[in-house]
Amino acid sequence: MLHNLTLRYLILAFALTFTGLACAQTGGLTSFNFLKIPGSARVAAMGGSYFAMKDGDIHLAQFNPSLLDSNMHNKLGLSYVDYFAGINMGCASFARTIQPKFTVGATMQFSSYGKQTELDALGFEMGSFTAADYNLILGAGYQYDSLWSIGVNLKNIYSALANYNSYAVALDGAVTYNKPSKNFSASMIISNVGYQLKTYTESNREKLPFEMMIGLTKRPAHAPFRLSLVYSNMQHWNLTYTNPNEPVVTDPVTGEVIEVKKWEFGDQLMRHMIVGSEFILSPNAHIRLAYNYRRRQELKVSEKPGMAGFSFGFGFKVSKFHLSYGRAIYHLAGPSNHFSVTTSFQEWMPDGKSN
């Protein structure tokens, strides 16, 4: 009883500490938004936010440090993202268990925007410049008991945009409840609580993309699939905005604008939700499918919404490597493609062990 009460107070203190340092944000009001783009192919295939699965996937520790445990010991993960307009992204992650209950990890993340043409105020070409963002993540996870684990990520964020550069630090905090006997896990994450130490321009300090999320995963008994539900942006209820491109319906007789009835509460609720499923073909082969309602509402073309908001992918193991692919459909203009590979140095040792 005392053990459970101690954990509850720990989680409460954790939540109050982080929320006290942050405030609600909406799109377009923050800097360093590359932090929200998933490098992991698995995360991308699951709707862009998937972090409550404790199965030793080192790519998930980048988003949820409470997943760092002995199952990630000496694992190396590499990811590459073929994004829009020639933007290239990627990351490399490694983890190591220091003590039976304590595991540390590191991730180097980059986002390269390529070479851009520099123009003067009149539009005349002056030359070219490059732009890129970088993020070094140092994480630690602690297995509190057989069910609960906690973790923290420290982010060192550097951005270089032509002659402008900026540096910021941020913290992620997470707690996970995992019960393998019920095939159930749940996580709460508070991410990007931080401060811009060096601004792009003088006297123009920008905010980081703070977010609070809860994620659940459940595999029904004897079912060949696992369900995922994420409630994102807990810190801000209303995620809607005025869409200037929304079609206007008028009365053909009076010419008056007809107000279209909307499912206001349901629409706002669903903008927080990301639902997905992993179909388990075998222990080493998975197919993934997800739906991001908010992404669809914000990026679809009214006359031709297509598959905007949907994502899919797969993962399988070949020899000592686990390969994953994810495809996220944002808009008719095209999708993003994500590739990940993972290997464990344990498997390369002759006796299956390493220091």
RAUR-V133518 format. One line per field, one symbol per residue. ss: DSSP state (H for helix, E for strand, C for the rest). phi: phi as a letter, one per 20 degrees, with the letter a starting at -180 (. if undefined). burial: 1 if it has 9 or more other C-alpha atoms within 8 Angstrom, else 0. A space follows every 50 residues. Layout:
BEGIN
ss: ???
phi: ???
burial: ???
END
This chain:
BEGIN
ss: CHHHHHHHHHHHHHHHHHHCCCCCCCCCCEECHHHHCCCCHHHHHCCCCC CCCCCCCHHHHHCCHHHCCHHHCCEEEEEEEECHHHCEEEEEEEEEEEEC CEEEEEEEEEEEEEEEEEECCCCCEEEEEEEEEEEEEEEEEEECCCCEEE EEEEEEEEEEECCEEEEEEEEEEEEEEEEHHHCEEEEEEEEEEEEEEECC CCCCCCEECCEEEEEEEECCCCCCEEEEEEECCCCCCCCCCCCCCCCCCE CCCCCCECCCCCCHHHHHHHCCEEEEEEEEEECCEEEEEEEEHHHHHHHC ECCECCCCCEEEEEEEEECCEEEEEEEEEEECCEEEEEEEEEEEHHHHCC CCCCC
phi: .ffffffffffffgffffffeccfccgndcdlfffeefeffffffennbb bddecnffffffdcffefbffdgmecccccceeelmfdcabccbcbeecg dccdbbcddcbddmedeecefenefdqbbdbaccbdddcbccefbfddbc acdddddcccdledbbcbcbcdcbccdccgfdlcbbcccddleabefcef cfmcfdeeffbdbccccbdggmeebcecccddlffbfedfbeefeffddd ffeemffefefceffffffffeecdbbdeefagdbcdcbbcdffgffedf egfbfldgnebbrbbbdclecddccccdeebffqdddcccccbdfgfeeg dmcbf
burial: 00000000001001100110000010000101100001111111111111 11100101111101111111011111111111100011111111111000 11111111111111001110000000001111111111111111000111 11111111111000111111111111111000111111111111110010 00000011111111111110000011111111111100100000000000 10000000000000001111111111111110001111111111110011 10001001111111111001111111111111001111111111111010 00000
END
